[in-house]
Amino acid sequence: MLLAGLVGSKILMLFTEPEYRADPWQLVSLDFLRSGGVWYGGLLGAVLVSAWLMRRYQLPWWKTADAFAPGLAIGNFFGRQGCFAAGCCWGKPTSLPWGVKFTELGHEITGVPTDTYLHPTQLYESFAMLLVFLFLLWLHKRKRFSGQVILAYALLYSTIRFAIEFVRDDPRGDIFGLTTLTGLSTSQMISLVIGITALIVLIVRRRRAQQLAKTDELVANGARA
């Protein structure tokens, strides 16, 4: 799954970063290999491989995914700390008191501007996902149905990511011209799909769990009668 995540993140980065498409030889460069990749690509790659592994080893999909969900959230927390340390995924210029300036070394590595204060978008997401991690741990002990935790993660992460993208300012590509057409980044479009899907499935599974609970209650009452 780790390898699938790395491969998936690199594949999506290939589509979102025009310099790699313009010069395919960069695919084997040190710069490409040491780049973190695109989180959503890594997530989708890991989900596909995990689905195959669960099917192969006959693991329950929803229960297993619920167990992984808090780990994904804390992974987001540490991953964005790494982004902040490297200087990638930077935000738009800001006059807010918590704006940050990056060093010349960061500019040399990632191209982050150094002449103005920027939104620390990496930290916005990092600390937001730390809160999500704590919430998912709490939810896991109180969940009403299998799948509630992973679906909550998908809904919360996609909402947070969609919002933060508005104040990001690093180049994030324009796949098939969709960003130009919609004004939304690639990650925002993926967030919309994942968030809406997660919300629909969450509602459906919750209603199904409630119906099963009512049926069990009726059967239990009938047996006592």
C-alpha positions as CSV (number, residue, x, y, z in Angstrom):
1,M,0.0,0.0,0.0
2,L,2.9,2.4,0.8
3,L,4.4,1.7,-2.6
4,A,1.0,2.2,-4.3
5,G,0.6,5.5,-2.6
6,L,4.0,6.7,-3.7
7,V,3.4,5.6,-7.3
8,G,-0.1,7.2,-7.3
9,S,1.2,10.5,-6.0
10,K,3.9,10.5,-8.7
11,I,1.4,9.7,-11.5
12,L,-0.9,12.5,-10.6
13,M,2.1,14.9,-10.2
14,L,3.0,14.0,-13.8
15,F,-0.4,15.2,-15.0
16,T,-0.5,18.4,-12.8
17,E,3.1,19.6,-13.3
18,P,3.6,20.7,-16.9
19,E,7.4,20.7,-16.8
20,Y,7.4,16.9,-16.4
21,R,5.1,16.4,-19.4
22,A,7.2,18.8,-21.4
23,D,10.5,16.9,-20.6
24,P,9.7,13.2,-19.9
25,W,13.4,12.6,-19.0
26,Q,12.7,14.4,-15.8
27,L,10.7,11.3,-14.7
28,V,14.0,9.6,-13.9
29,S,15.6,12.8,-12.4
30,L,16.6,13.2,-8.7
31,D,14.2,16.1,-8.5
32,F,11.2,13.9,-9.5
33,L,12.1,11.1,-7.2
34,R,12.6,13.3,-4.2
35,S,9.4,15.3,-4.8
36,G,6.6,14.4,-2.4
37,G,4.0,14.0,-5.1
38,V,0.3,14.8,-5.0
39,W,-1.6,13.6,-2.0
40,Y,-4.8,12.7,-3.8
41,G,-2.9,10.6,-6.3
42,G,-1.3,8.7,-3.4
43,L,-4.6,8.3,-1.7
44,L,-6.4,6.9,-4.8
45,G,-3.5,4.6,-5.5
46,A,-3.5,3.3,-1.9
47,V,-7.3,2.8,-1.9
48,L,-7.2,0.8,-5.1
49,V,-4.5,-1.5,-3.9
50,S,-6.0,-1.8,-0.4
51,A,-9.3,-2.9,-2.0
52,W,-7.5,-5.6,-3.9
53,L,-5.6,-6.8,-0.8
54,M,-8.8,-6.8,1.3
55,R,-10.5,-8.9,-1.3
56,R,-7.6,-11.3,-1.6
57,Y,-7.3,-11.8,2.2
58,Q,-11.1,-11.6,2.7
59,L,-11.0,-8.7,5.1
60,P,-14.2,-6.7,5.7
61,W,-13.8,-3.5,3.7
62,W,-15.6,-1.0,5.9
63,K,-14.3,-2.2,9.2
64,T,-10.7,-2.3,7.9
65,A,-11.0,1.1,6.3
66,D,-12.4,2.5,9.6
67,A,-9.3,1.2,11.3
68,F,-7.0,2.9,8.8
69,A,-8.8,6.3,8.9
70,P,-7.1,7.9,11.9
71,G,-3.8,6.9,10.5
72,L,-4.5,8.7,7.3
73,A,-5.4,11.9,9.2
74,I,-2.2,11.8,11.3
75,G,-0.3,11.1,8.1
76,N,-1.8,14.3,6.7
77,F,-0.6,16.2,9.8
78,F,3.0,15.0,9.5
79,G,3.1,15.2,5.7
80,R,2.1,18.9,5.7
81,Q,4.7,19.6,8.4
82,G,7.2,18.2,5.8
83,C,5.7,20.5,3.2
84,F,6.2,23.5,5.4
85,A,9.8,22.5,6.2
86,A,10.5,22.2,2.4
87,G,8.7,25.3,1.4
88,C,6.3,23.6,-1.1
89,C,2.6,24.0,-1.4
90,W,2.8,27.7,-0.3
91,G,0.0,30.2,0.1
92,K,-0.9,33.5,-1.3
93,P,0.6,36.8,0.0
94,T,-1.0,38.0,3.2
95,S,-0.7,40.8,5.7
96,L,-2.0,38.7,8.6
97,P,0.2,38.5,11.6
98,W,0.9,34.8,11.2
99,G,2.2,35.2,7.6
100,V,5.5,33.5,7.0
101,K,8.6,34.2,4.9
102,F,10.7,31.4,3.5
103,T,14.4,31.2,3.0
104,E,16.5,31.4,-0.1
105,L,17.3,27.7,0.3
106,G,13.5,27.0,0.2
107,H,13.3,29.1,-3.0
108,E,16.1,27.1,-4.6
109,I,14.4,23.8,-3.9
110,T,10.8,24.6,-4.5
111,G,10.5,28.0,-6.1
112,V,8.6,29.5,-3.1
113,P,8.7,33.3,-3.1
114,T,10.9,34.9,-0.5
115,D,10.1,38.6,-0.9
116,T,6.7,38.6,0.9
117,Y,4.8,37.1,3.7
118,L,2.6,34.1,2.7
119,H,-0.3,32.2,4.1
120,P,1.1,29.1,5.9
121,T,-1.3,26.9,4.1
122,Q,0.8,23.8,5.0
123,L,0.2,24.5,8.7
124,Y,-3.5,25.3,8.1
125,E,-4.0,21.8,6.8
126,S,-1.6,20.2,9.2
127,F,-3.3,21.4,12.3
128,A,-6.8,21.0,10.9
129,M,-6.0,17.3,10.2
130,L,-4.6,16.9,13.8
131,L,-8.0,17.9,15.0
132,V,-9.6,15.5,12.5
133,F,-7.3,12.7,13.8
134,L,-8.5,13.3,17.4
135,F,-12.1,13.4,16.3
136,L,-11.8,10.1,14.4
137,L,-10.2,8.4,17.4
138,W,-13.2,9.6,19.4
139,L,-15.7,8.6,16.7
140,H,-14.1,5.1,16.3
141,K,-15.2,4.1,19.8
142,R,-18.7,5.5,19.3
143,K,-19.5,4.6,15.7
144,R,-23.0,3.4,14.8
145,F,-22.1,1.5,11.7
146,S,-19.1,0.2,9.8
147,G,-17.7,2.8,7.4
148,Q,-18.7,5.8,9.5
149,V,-15.1,6.6,10.4
150,I,-13.5,6.4,6.9
151,L,-16.4,8.3,5.4
152,A,-16.1,11.0,8.0
153,Y,-12.4,11.3,7.2
154,A,-13.2,11.5,3.4
155,L,-15.9,14.2,4.0
156,L,-13.8,16.3,6.4
157,Y,-10.5,16.1,4.5
158,S,-12.2,17.0,1.2
159,T,-13.9,20.0,2.8
160,I,-10.7,21.2,4.4
161,R,-8.7,20.7,1.3
162,F,-11.3,22.4,-0.9
163,A,-11.3,25.5,1.4
164,I,-7.5,25.8,1.8
165,E,-7.0,25.6,-2.0
166,F,-8.5,29.1,-2.3
167,V,-5.5,30.6,-0.5
168,R,-2.8,28.4,-2.1
169,D,-0.6,30.1,-4.7
170,D,1.9,27.4,-5.8
171,P,1.5,26.1,-9.4
172,R,-0.8,23.1,-9.4
173,G,-1.4,22.4,-13.1
174,D,-4.4,22.6,-15.3
175,I,-5.5,19.0,-16.3
176,F,-7.4,19.1,-19.6
177,G,-7.9,22.8,-19.2
178,L,-10.5,22.2,-16.4
179,T,-8.9,24.7,-14.0
180,T,-9.2,27.4,-16.7
181,L,-12.8,26.4,-17.4
182,T,-14.0,26.1,-13.8
183,G,-11.7,28.3,-11.8
184,L,-11.1,25.4,-9.5
185,S,-7.8,23.6,-8.9
186,T,-7.4,19.9,-9.7
187,S,-7.5,19.1,-6.0
188,Q,-10.7,21.1,-5.5
189,M,-12.4,19.1,-8.3
190,I,-11.3,15.9,-6.7
191,S,-12.4,17.1,-3.3
192,L,-15.9,17.8,-4.7
193,V,-16.2,14.3,-6.1
194,I,-14.9,12.6,-3.0
195,G,-16.8,14.9,-0.6
196,I,-20.2,14.5,-2.3
197,T,-19.7,10.8,-2.7
198,A,-18.7,10.3,0.9
199,L,-21.7,12.4,2.1
200,I,-24.2,10.3,0.0
201,V,-22.7,7.0,1.1
202,L,-22.6,8.2,4.7
203,I,-26.3,9.0,4.6
204,V,-27.2,5.7,2.9
205,R,-25.3,3.6,5.3
206,R,-26.6,5.5,8.3
207,R,-30.2,4.9,7.2
208,R,-29.5,1.3,6.5
209,A,-28.0,0.9,10.0
210,Q,-31.0,2.6,11.5
211,Q,-33.4,0.3,9.6
212,L,-31.5,-2.8,10.7
213,A,-31.5,-1.6,14.3
214,K,-35.3,-1.2,14.1
215,T,-35.7,-4.6,12.6
216,D,-33.6,-6.2,15.3
217,E,-35.6,-4.4,18.0
218,L,-38.9,-5.6,16.5
219,V,-37.5,-9.2,16.4
220,A,-36.3,-8.9,20.0
221,N,-39.7,-7.6,21.2
222,G,-41.5,-10.3,19.3
223,A,-39.3,-13.0,20.9
224,R,-40.0,-11.6,24.4
225,A,-43.7,-11.6,23.6
